[in-house]
Amino acid sequence: MHSLKTIFRLSLQDYSHERLLSACAILGLAAVLAPLLVLFGVKSGIINTMVDRLIKDPRNLEITPIGSGRYGQEWFSAEARRAGVAFVIPQTRSIAASMVIYNPNGGQPRTLGVDLIPTGAGDPLLEKWGRIPAEDTAVVLSASAARKLNVADQQAVVGRVGRSVSGRKEQVTVDLKVAAVLPLEAFPRDAAFVRLALLEATEDYRDGFGSQVFGWPGKPRPTGSRDYPSFRLYARSIYDVAAVRDQLLSQGLEVYTRAEEIEVIQSLDRSFTIIFRLISLVAVCGYFASMASNILANVNRKSRHLGVTRLIGFSTGSIVWFPVVQSMATSVLGTAAAAGLYLIADLTINRTFARYLAEGEHVCRLAAGHLLFAFILTLALSMLASAYAAFRVAKIEPSEVIRDV
């Protein structure tokens, strides 16, 4: 153990003594590793930013039916339990899913016809940008609807629903409260997100039925389960969109998704990964050969010194560590230099493109685990590159040194 500690100290002292050659080896490693770190950082930053934008935008999770059908409660219950489905809710007929909202407050009363969109607990769109209506008389307005009505959060408005019975115009009203206002990017049309009970009552009233919940007059609705012509459905993640779409297509349903856009990002990720691996393979193989030849040349140049070390009592098991320790020192210092260069590049690139990024987004970004993996891999490769040199050291015969003295 004593001789092993001594050989470690002697190898590092020799490494420090030949500081010019050592510096060249360190810079050589940094010159190879730093561009790879920057390349992987750009790949990781751009792809992760694009993926994060897809994941954070719930509209990418939406699966929209094309046309109308007949969907009963059993169908909705089965879809809600299906793996990959995060949220599903019935949608009434589009011709009946509308309401006139009246704002009596302010200097000039305003009236606007809006589409009614069903929502409920777990709706990804409202969970991100708004608030789920807690009551049947609460609504969440789109930005354009709130602007045209000149209303804000927690403000009271009046909803009006009209119908024609035997040529006679009839109308009912309901007092509503604006629970939240969605931002413009969340929903572009004039719309009000409401609980399903209000949407069903609106459709029933236009069909001539009454509503006990809201006190609207009309004949009683027939008992039995209700069938719906459409639905709103969201996948659990962007990676589930294609599977849920295919499952709906297998039922004979035509749907629209953004699966193609998601696939483009995933394809870019796979392409960048292949390119990075090819570049890394060429660079690593080149530097591995260069490091191995330099270490071997250094051992040959110092064979007499190493032979003398053997003569003064160092064992073969300890002397073989001489080139290994020096290669490890190159790996540690070279990786540190490469990491420093990468951090400078990371800061410069992200500041250059900061105007195009949202908060928390990056063009170039590596996690600490990536840097640690690069260091461990470099250290392992350097030890492997010094293996043959260590084998040559073990083969040095002290008798050859004696003959050369």
C-alpha positions in Angstrom: 0.0 0.0 0.0 2.9 2.3 0.8 4.5 1.8 -2.6 1.1 2.4 -4.3 0.7 5.7 -2.6 4.2 6.7 -3.5 3.7 5.8 -7.2 0.6 7.9 -7.2 2.6 10.9 -5.8 5.5 10.3 -8.2 3.3 10.1 -11.3 1.5 13.3 -10.4 4.8 15.1 -9.7 6.1 13.9 -13.0 2.8 15.1 -14.6 3.2 18.5 -13.0 6.9 18.7 -14.0 6.1 18.2 -17.7 3.4 20.8 -17.4 3.7 21.9 -21.1 3.0 18.4 -22.4 0.3 17.9 -19.7 -1.4 21.2 -20.7 -1.4 20.1 -24.3 -3.1 16.8 -23.3 -5.7 18.7 -21.2 -6.5 21.2 -23.9 -6.7 18.4 -26.5 -9.3 16.6 -24.4 -11.2 19.9 -23.8 -11.1 20.7 -27.5 -12.9 17.4 -28.2 -15.3 17.3 -25.3 -16.4 20.9 -25.1 -18.0 20.9 -28.6 -19.7 17.6 -27.9 -21.2 19.1 -24.7 -22.4 22.2 -26.5 -23.9 20.1 -29.3 -25.7 17.8 -26.9 -26.8 20.9 -24.8 -28.3 22.5 -27.9 -30.0 19.3 -28.9 -31.3 18.8 -25.4 -32.4 22.4 -25.0 -34.2 22.8 -28.3 -35.9 19.5 -28.2 -36.9 19.8 -24.5 -38.2 23.3 -25.1 -40.3 22.1 -28.0 -41.6 19.1 -26.1 -42.3 21.2 -23.0 -44.4 23.6 -25.2 -46.3 20.6 -26.5 -46.8 19.2 -23.1 -47.8 22.4 -21.4 -50.4 23.3 -24.1 -53.5 21.2 -23.4 -54.8 21.9 -26.9 -52.3 19.4 -28.2 -53.9 16.7 -26.0 -57.4 17.3 -27.5 -59.0 14.7 -29.7 -61.9 16.3 -31.7 -64.6 14.2 -33.3 -65.6 14.9 -36.9 -69.3 14.8 -37.5 -71.9 13.6 -35.1 -72.9 10.2 -33.7 -74.8 8.7 -30.8 -72.9 8.2 -27.5 -74.5 6.9 -24.4 -73.4 6.9 -20.8 -71.9 3.5 -21.1 -69.6 4.7 -23.9 -68.5 7.7 -21.8 -67.9 5.5 -18.8 -65.8 3.1 -20.8 -63.7 5.9 -22.3 -63.1 7.6 -18.9 -61.7 4.3 -17.6 -59.5 3.7 -20.7 -55.7 4.1 -20.3 -54.4 7.2 -21.9 -57.6 9.2 -21.5 -57.4 12.1 -19.0 -60.8 13.8 -19.5 -64.0 13.1 -21.5 -67.3 14.8 -21.3 -70.5 14.7 -23.4 -71.3 17.5 -25.9 -74.8 18.4 -26.9 -75.9 19.5 -30.4 -74.0 22.4 -31.6 -77.1 24.2 -32.9 -78.5 24.1 -29.3 -75.2 24.8 -27.5 -75.4 28.6 -27.5 -76.7 31.3 -25.3 -77.0 35.1 -25.3 -75.1 36.7 -22.4 -76.2 40.1 -21.3 -74.1 42.4 -19.2 -76.4 45.0 -17.5 -73.6 46.7 -15.6 -71.6 49.7 -16.7 -72.6 52.7 -18.7 -73.8 50.8 -21.8 -75.3 47.4 -21.5 -73.8 44.8 -23.8 -75.1 41.6 -25.4 -73.2 38.8 -27.0 -74.1 35.4 -28.4 -71.6 32.7 -27.3 -71.0 29.0 -27.8 -71.6 26.8 -24.8 -68.8 24.3 -24.1 -69.2 21.6 -21.4 -66.5 21.3 -18.8 -66.0 19.7 -15.5 -63.4 18.5 -12.9 -60.2 17.4 -14.6 -60.6 19.6 -17.8 -57.0 20.2 -18.9 -57.8 23.4 -20.7 -59.4 25.1 -17.7 -57.0 23.6 -15.2 -54.1 25.3 -17.0 -55.6 28.7 -17.9 -58.7 29.2 -15.8 -60.8 27.7 -13.1 -63.4 24.9 -13.2 -66.9 26.3 -12.7 -68.0 25.0 -9.2 -71.7 25.7 -9.7 -74.2 25.2 -12.5 -74.7 29.0 -12.8 -70.9 29.7 -13.0 -69.2 30.3 -16.4 -65.7 30.7 -17.7 -65.5 33.1 -20.6 -63.0 33.2 -23.4 -60.9 36.4 -23.7 -62.8 37.7 -26.8 -66.2 37.1 -25.1 -65.1 38.9 -21.9 -63.7 41.8 -23.9 -66.9 42.3 -26.0 -69.1 42.0 -22.9 -66.7 44.2 -20.9 -66.8 41.9 -17.9 -64.2 40.6 -15.5 -63.8 37.8 -13.0 -66.5 37.4 -10.3 -68.9 39.7 -12.2 -72.6 38.9 -12.5 -74.2 38.5 -16.0 -77.5 37.2 -17.3 -77.9 34.3 -19.7 -80.8 34.2 -22.2 -82.1 31.2 -24.0 -84.8 31.5 -26.6 -87.1 29.0 -28.4 -90.0 28.9 -30.8 -93.1 27.0 -29.9 -95.9 26.8 -32.4 -94.7 30.0 -34.0 -94.5 31.8 -30.7 -91.2 33.1 -29.4 -90.3 32.2 -25.8 -87.3 33.1 -23.7 -85.9 32.3 -20.2 -83.1 33.9 -18.3 -80.6 32.6 -15.7 -78.3 34.6 -13.4 -74.7 33.7 -14.1 -71.4 34.5 -12.5 -68.1 34.8 -14.3 -65.8 32.4 -12.5 -62.7 33.2 -14.7 -61.6 34.6 -18.0 -59.3 32.6 -20.2 -56.3 34.2 -21.9 -56.5 34.8 -25.7 -54.3 31.9 -26.6 -56.4 29.4 -24.7 -59.6 29.7 -26.8 -60.0 32.1 -29.8 -63.8 32.1 -30.3 -66.6 33.8 -28.3 -67.4 31.0 -25.9 -68.6 30.2 -22.3 -67.4 27.1 -20.6 -70.3 25.8 -18.4 -71.1 22.7 -16.4 -73.0 19.9 -18.3 -76.2 20.5 -16.4 -76.6 24.0 -17.9 -75.8 22.8 -21.4 -78.3 19.9 -21.1 -81.0 22.3 -19.8 -80.4 24.7 -22.7 -80.8 21.9 -25.2 -83.9 20.5 -23.4 -85.5 24.0 -23.4 -85.0 24.4 -27.1 -86.5 21.0 -27.6 -89.7 22.1 -25.7 -88.8 20.5 -22.3 -88.6 22.3 -19.0 -85.9 22.3 -16.3 -86.5 21.9 -12.7 -83.0 22.9 -11.8 -83.3 26.3 -13.3 -87.1 26.7 -13.1 -87.7 26.9 -16.8 -91.2 26.0 -18.1 -91.9 23.1 -20.5 -93.1 19.6 -20.7 -91.3 16.9 -18.7 -88.4 15.3 -20.4 -88.9 11.5 -21.1 -87.2 9.2 -18.6 -84.3 7.1 -19.7 -80.7 7.6 -20.6 -79.6 10.5 -22.8 -77.6 10.0 -26.0 -75.2 12.7 -27.0 -74.1 13.6 -30.6 -70.5 14.5 -29.7 -67.9 14.8 -26.9 -64.8 16.6 -25.7 -61.8 14.3 -25.0 -58.2 14.9 -23.9 -55.4 12.4 -23.8 -53.3 12.0 -20.7 -50.1 13.0 -22.4 -48.8 13.8 -25.9 -47.4 10.3 -26.0 -51.0 8.9 -25.6 -52.6 10.9 -28.3 -51.8 8.6 -31.2 -52.9 5.5 -29.2 -56.2 7.0 -28.2 -56.8 8.3 -31.8 -56.2 4.8 -33.2 -58.5 3.3 -30.6 -61.3 5.7 -31.6 -60.6 5.1 -35.3 -61.0 1.4 -34.7 -64.6 2.2 -33.5 -65.3 3.7 -36.8 -65.1 7.3 -35.5 -63.4 10.1 -37.5 -61.3 12.4 -35.2 -58.9 15.2 -35.5 -55.7 15.4 -33.4 -52.3 17.1 -33.5 -50.6 13.8 -33.5 -48.7 14.7 -36.7 -47.2 17.8 -35.0 -46.2 15.7 -32.0 -44.7 13.0 -34.3 -42.6 15.7 -36.0 -41.0 16.7 -32.7 -40.4 13.1 -31.8 -38.8 12.5 -35.2 -36.6 15.5 -34.7 -35.5 14.1 -31.4 -34.6 10.7 -32.9 -32.8 12.4 -35.8 -30.8 14.7 -33.6 -29.9 11.7 -31.3 -28.6 9.7 -34.2 -26.5 12.6 -35.5 -25.1 13.3 -32.1 -24.2 9.7 -31.5 -22.4 9.5 -34.9 -20.4 12.7 -34.3 -19.6 11.6 -30.7 -18.5 8.1 -31.9 -16.1 9.6 -34.5 -14.7 12.2 -32.0 -14.3 9.7 -29.2 -12.6 7.1 -31.4 -10.2 9.7 -32.7 -9.3 11.1 -29.3 -9.1 7.6 -27.8 -6.5 6.6 -30.4 -4.6 9.9 -29.9 -4.6 9.5 -26.1 -3.5 5.9 -26.2 -0.6 6.6 -28.6 0.5 9.6 -26.5 0.5 7.6 -23.3 2.3 4.8 -24.9 4.9 7.2 -26.4 5.4 8.7 -22.9 5.9 5.3 -21.4 8.5 4.4 -24.0 10.3 7.7 -23.5 10.4 7.1 -19.7 11.2 3.4 -19.8 14.6 3.8 -18.2 13.2 5.9 -15.4 10.4 3.3 -14.8 13.0 0.6 -14.9 15.0 2.3 -12.2 11.8 2.6 -10.2 11.5 -1.1 -10.4 15.1 -1.6 -9.3 14.7 0.5 -6.1 11.9 -1.8 -4.9 8.5 -0.9 -6.4 6.4 -3.8 -7.3 4.9 -4.5 -10.8 1.4 -4.1 -9.3 2.2 -0.5 -8.2 4.3 0.6 -11.2 1.5 -0.1 -13.7 -0.5 2.7 -12.1 2.0 5.3 -13.4 0.4 5.9 -16.8 -3.1 5.2 -15.5 -2.8 8.0 -12.9 -1.5 10.5 -15.4 -4.3 9.7 -17.9 -6.8 10.0 -15.0 -5.4 13.4 -14.2 -5.8 14.5 -17.8 -9.4 13.3 -17.8 -10.3 15.2 -14.6 -8.6 18.5 -15.7 -9.7 18.2 -19.3 -13.3 17.5 -18.3 -13.3 20.5 -15.9 -11.9 22.7 -18.7 -14.5 21.4 -21.2 -17.3 22.0 -18.6 -16.1 25.6 -18.1 -16.1 26.2 -21.9 -19.5 24.7 -22.1 -20.9 26.9 -19.4 -19.6 30.0 -21.2 -21.2 28.8 -24.4 -24.4 27.9 -22.6 -24.7 31.4 -21.1 -23.9 33.1 -24.4 -26.3 31.0 -26.5 -29.2 31.4 -24.1 -28.7 35.2 -23.7 -28.5 35.5 -27.5 -31.9 33.8 -28.0 -33.6 35.0 -24.8 -36.1 37.2 -26.7 -37.5 34.1 -28.4 -38.0 32.1 -25.2 -40.5 32.0 -22.5 -39.6 31.9 -18.8 -37.8 28.6 -18.0 -37.0 27.8 -21.6 -33.5 27.3 -22.9 -31.8 26.8 -26.3 -28.8 25.1 -24.7 -29.2 23.2 -21.5 -27.5 20.2 -19.8 -28.5 18.7 -16.5 -25.9 18.1 -13.8 -26.4 14.4 -14.4 -25.3 14.8 -18.0 -22.1 16.5 -17.0 -21.4 13.8 -14.4 -22.0 11.1 -17.0 -19.6 12.8 -19.4 -17.0 12.9 -16.7 -17.4 9.2 -15.7 -17.4 8.1 -19.3 -14.2 10.2 -20.1 -12.5 8.8 -17.0 -13.4 5.2 -18.0 -12.1 5.8 -21.6 -8.9 7.3 -20.4 -8.2 4.4 -18.1 -9.0 2.0 -21.0 -6.7 4.0 -23.3 -3.8 3.7 -20.8 -4.3 -0.1 -20.4 -1.8 -1.1 -23.1 0.7 1.4 -21.8 0.3 -0.1 -18.3 0.9 -3.5 -19.8 4.1 -2.2 -21.4 5.2 -0.8 -18.1 4.7 -4.2 -16.5 7.0 -5.8 -19.1 9.9 -3.5 -18.4 12.8 -5.6 -17.2 15.2 -4.1 -14.7 18.0 -6.0 -16.3 17.6 -3.9 -19.5 18.1 -0.8 -17.4 21.3 -2.2 -15.9 22.7 -3.0 -19.3 22.0 0.6 -20.5 23.7 2.2 -17.5 
